[in-house]
Amino acid sequence: MENELTQREEQTITARTDYDFPTLLDLKRVEVQTTGSKRVKYYRMLFLVVAAFCAALAVVFFIEGAETFGQAVVYLLLGGLMLVLRAFYPEVSAWRTKRMLKRHPVTDVYDFREDEFDLTRGMDVATYPYEECNSLLETELAFYLFHNRGRGMVIAKRGVQGCTPEELKALLEERCGLTARWMDHKSK
């Protein structure tokens, strides 16, 4: 395998990530599972608090009598909607992001070299040394590489060129000095 990697290093290894719905959903599921996202925790907690508030209002309107029955039903439905939004947060968030990206599509192109890699988005190019990477996650669809500069990068497996996704994983593990951690979406 080392001989194959050495031969492939002479070739250019690149990856392209298009942010379509499956990629965004995968990204949002990883975001929910990792502990670093305060925003995700905030929104999920907010949905839960609003659902509880709506349920309390619905009970008050039910107690007041038949004339407020319609209002009670509306608050129960609103509370139920908040619970659904909380339960399906990754799907809703991916859908919202996809809608925003429709106007301005985003594509990331990675160029992996010996000591560093470039990330190109539109006209912007940033260079990242491997030794400054601090975490590597893997899902069925992508690798998630986190850099000390606070940047998280999504490397779609289907966009890898010049080697296989498994070979790219081995290359990233070796050069970054990390072991990829598998993120299983089924165990929430």
Long-range contacts (C-beta under 8 A, 24 or more apart in sequence): 1-167, 1-170, 4-167, 5-163, 5-167, 5-170, 5-171, 8-162, 8-163, 8-167, 9-114, 11-162, 11-163, 12-111, 12-161, 12-162, 13-111, 13-112, 13-160, 13-161, 13-162, 13-163, 13-168, 13-171, 14-109, 14-110, 14-111, 14-112, 14-160, 14-161, 14-162, 15-109, 15-110, 15-112, 15-155, 15-156, 15-159, 15-160, 15-161, 15-168, 16-107, 16-108, 16-109, 16-110, 16-156, 16-159, 16-161, 17-107, 17-108, 17-109, 17-110, 17-142, 17-154, 17-155, 17-156, 17-159, 18-105, 18-107, 18-156, 18-159, 19-97, 19-98, 19-101, 19-105, 19-106, 19-107, 19-154, 20-98, 21-94, 21-95, 21-98, 22-141, 23-141, 23-142, 23-154, 23-156, 24-94, 24-97, 24-98, 24-101, 25-90, 25-91, 25-94, 26-139, 26-140, 26-141, 26-142, 26-185, 27-94, 27-142, 27-144, 27-154, 28-89, 28-90, 28-91, 28-93, 28-94, 28-97, 29-90, 29-139, 29-183, 29-185, 30-137, 30-139, 30-144, 30-183, 31-90, 31-93, 32-89, 32-90, 32-188, 33-183, 33-185, 33-188, 34-137, 40-89, 43-89, 44-86, 44-89, 47-82, 47-83, 47-85, 47-86, 47-89, 48-82, 48-83, 48-86, 50-78, 50-79, 50-82, 51-79, 51-80, 51-82, 51-83, 51-86, 52-79, 53-79, 54-78, 54-79, 54-82, 55-79, 108-153, 108-154, 110-153, 110-155, 112-168, 112-171, 115-175, 119-153, 126-151, 128-153, 130-172, 130-175, 130-176, 130-177, 131-176, 131-177, 133-172, 133-176, 133-178, 134-178, 135-178, 135-181, 136-172, 136-173, 136-176, 136-178, 136-179, 136-180, 136-181, 137-180, 137-181, 137-182, 137-183, 138-169, 138-180, 138-181, 138-182, 138-183, 139-182, 139-183, 139-185, 143-168, 143-169, 143-172, 143-180, 144-183, 145-172, 145-176
